[in-house]
Amino acid sequence: MELTSQQIIEIARLVELEIPPGELENVALRLSTVLTEMEAIERELGALMDKTDPIPPVYPHEPQD
């Protein structure tokens, strides 16, 4: 999935993230690459992904007694 610089700027604005102009091309390239790979995974696994519960990236810490 190829994203334009303008799309990257708008996405960043949505999450209140400021990307320095010198980094915009690098961010666009990296995000486009990640999204392209995610599309490939979706094509390969398809419906199997819908049957799997997501694992939260952060686990709550239980109080230590």
Helices and strands as residue ranges (DSSP letters): H 5-14, G 21-23, H 24-45, H 47-50
